[in-house]
């Protein structure tokens, strides 16, 4: 890491070495032995010596986010899940939430509005099943009144650029044209294949069912994700509010290449506020069955069984909190209205789709895959999909999206194709392999 100090004899003293080695020992065991399988081709960071001062700062930070557990569950995939009393979760450390009373349930669920759809064209016939989470396999559950939190370790932080950057997205460079899709980035390596609603609408939530794959990642500081964005604020400024949820593969954040359920939020265009999952204060979890940041299983296979997850995010019409539901009826928790600026009222745009980071590590386009790693025209069972795109309106009614725009920066690397039919409503296939003879 570029900002890691070197332990010197004059500063730390020879006597500090045994303690330092004890701190570093888990890192090397995690890297070289591994508690979970590592996909070949991942360029894991080569850790240099770390100053005792930096390690102490990391430890203090981990003590703040790794709350005391009522019960600890060791997941078969190597994750450690701590069952933390809901009043002790990281969210309530937020200065704006000191006196926050946890909302147990939303005041009301979005109402389903019937809409007329075109006939099913039969293009996606086949087996589709719901996916769940790996940590449930040993049968242990978190007790009532607790929430499951994936524990972070020293080596998780050391994979990040710095302690400040741990659990955060890098700030995004906005496009200059406000007519373009707002979350598309220019010049910093992020590439997308997305569908989006028109700008300046009043939107109060969104829903989609998202096909789950395990795309390969070329280098450790790249990622591939598929998510929903709920957006409001200045798309070309520093006050963009964003709520995000879906699945992602991020070796830097998680230390492996498994697809994981994730959330994100920011109120200042990814500058300083917000984070992934529960790695900072903000998101209030209310469910004891879903661990944000935990691996999703099973995943889809090419020309085989397809697995997907359903994510619904909507604004509580009475208290204003933004709730998240996973699957058919599992309420995960909410983003409190107090932590936002523009999203205290409503969203102005929704996006659905994929995003990757292209660092051009070898001087050419990354081979990090988006979705299944196959282009949209391959269709069901081969290309990844989002289906049944819906939005929530001011009446708290959920209805199918009738008009969407699509965008992909480089269709030779990743592309998108939308459609509509009776069974899947408004939907699209998207993704691609990244580097190939046409994408360099």
Secondary structure, 3 states (H helix, E strand, C coil): CCCCCCCCCCCCCHHHHHHHHHHHHHHHHHHHHCCCCCCCCCCCCCCCCCCHHHHHHHHHHHHHHCCCCCEEEECCCCCEEEEEEHHHCHHHHCHHHCCCCCCCCCCCCCEECCCCCCCCCCCCCCCEEECEEHHHCCCCCCCCCEEEEECCCHHHHHCCCCCCCCCCCCCCCECCCCCCCCCCECCCCEEEEEEECCCCCCECEEEEEEECCCCCCCCCCCCEEEEEEEEECCCCCCCCEEEEEEEEECHHHHCCCCCEEEEEEECCCCCCCCCECCCCCCEEECCCCCCCCCEEECCCCCCCCEEEEEEEEEECCCCCCEEEEECCCEEEEEECHHHCCHHHCCECEEEEEEEEECCCCCCCCCCCCECCCCCHHHCCCCCEEEEEEEEECCCCEEEECCCCEEEECCCCCCEEEEEEECCCEEEEEEEECCCECCEC
